[in-house]
Amino acid sequence: MQIRISLPFVATGAVVILLSGCTAASRKAHYAENAEKFFKAGEYDKAKIEYLNVIKIDQANANAYARIGAMWVEEGVPLRAGAFLVKALELAPNDTGSRLNLARVYLSLGRMSDARKEAMAVLEKAPDNGEALVALMDASRTPEEISAAEEELGKFPQKDSAYYHFAVGGIAAKKSDLLAAEAALQRATTADPNLAGPHAALAALYLARKQNEKAGLELEKAAKLAKPRSPETIKFAQFKVQNGAPEEAKAFLANITNQAPDFLPAWPILGRIANNEKKYDEALKLVGNALIRDPANIDARLVQAETWIAKGEEKKALDSIENLDRIYPGSPVIKYALARIYVRTNDPNQALATIDQVVKLNPRFVDAVLLQGELHLKNGDAQSVVAPLSEVVKQSPNLVRAGLMLAEAYRVLGRLDDAIAILRDQIKRSPQEAASYFLLGTILQQQNKVAEAREALEKAAQLAPDKSSSLQELVDLDIAGKNYPAGHRRLDEILQKQPNSAVGYYLRGKLYLSEKKFD
């Protein structure tokens, strides 16, 4: 049977197709125009909605993907930015801006080899791109990578630029030449007084030297020069919190979030400050500002879990972080938080299995290595912690907790001379740390070096008079040597200062018992 279609019907159909095409094109143009307007005004929440509308109509629109990725980067959410930037580069491989942003994403996620690859790709297209040069420097870790970065420095055409000096300073710092690093970074600040990065890098140098006042000044300069949505603002706020000025951090971040409420890293810091003040409901409200924009935001979810734990709602915290671990199964930070919750909920086996995964994923995650060491030592497995802790002590010799834990592992294994060597080195580096003297004293006791043990324990007691452990060890030494008068003199001093000291009276009784004075 022959099907006949009337001409009027054909004409009508053609008009409908044309009109729908025109409607889609006009809607796309409308969304794109609004998106650009919001983007340039810094109204990123609105801009993202409009760019997503563009993508619904035109899934090959590279600019929309690039813009959304760039906004997520600036808002401090690299995990959300990555997929959009990868798609943008798939559609427009020559987009150096998106490639540089992708390098920043990889840097934030610790994917250094990928970050180097993207930075190198930018430099191949744009040899004078200073931001790519700095990204390459940041991503270079091994001696071979640092050497390759130095080669790129040699090729860089603008050797009087701030970015060049910034990268030179970064390379010098990686080679532990801190004087050369400081000089290069100072040259960078002179070459471009408005560039924030070199000031933040100088602050890192000063912090390494424990010059906190100078570091604070540089971080403040960096934060003032940077855009509200920037890593420099977060570093300054964190510095204030860590140096006992949470109110200043709150005021600073309140100003930032007023200007850019979509700058997500600010909200978890404010939430942690509220937690420290035991304002738990306020903390949940603060992190909610991040979670409403990014429900899987790692920092916000972690602070939320910390808040629930503080409120005694461990099950809610555990469910939340286990869910987050399923979303991001390879994240060491999430697994570390999960291990801590398992410790809190008295599940040591699960905690140990999880923290072992963390250290395997990132052997340089210091807090994870320390928690792993603590759990393995409690489990009676000192041998497992020696290698990872030795690496931490090698990389961070001033980290007292790591040195103490390694010394304790050696003590448990019977490697007393190795333990003593670690502790003596710790004492040279941190002569006011009572715990090092105390552990040294107990190990020297094991070696029957009574005079040396007494000297170490007396120093520990002098540095930490409120801790009873050194006093107990000293009285035990007095009893072992039958030097009862020395023990009584020691306790007289304590009880004169602390007349209600239960430990003092307990040790007095122990002395009388040893002297067989029962009346």
Buried (B, 14 or more C-beta within 10 A) or exposed (E): EEEEEEEEEEEEEEEEEEEEEEEEEEBBEEBBEBBBEBBEEBBBEBBBEBBEBBBBBBEEBBBBBBBBBBBBBBBBBBBBBBBBBBBBBEBBEEBBBBBBBBBBBBBBBBBBEBBBBBBBBBBEEBBEBBBBBBBBBBBBEEEEBBEBBBEBBEEBEBEEBBBBBBBBBBBBBBEEBBEBBBBBBBBBBEBBEEBBBBBBBBBBBBBEEEBBEBBBBBBBBBBEBBBBBBBBBBBBBBBBBEBEBBEBBBEBBEEBBEEBBBBBBBBBBBBBBBBEEEBBEBBBBBBBBBBEBBEBBBBBBBBBBBBBBBBEBBEBBBBBBEEBBEEBEEBBBBBBBBBBBBBEBEBEEBBBEBBBBBBEBBBBBBBBBBBBBBBBBEEEBBEBBBEBBBBBBEEBBEBBBBBBBBBBBBBBBEBBEBBBEBBBBBBEBBEEBBBBBBBBBBBBBEEEBEEBBBBBBBBBBEBBBEBBBBBBBBBBBBBEEEBBEBBBEBBEEBBEEEEEBEBBBEBBEBBBEBEEEEE
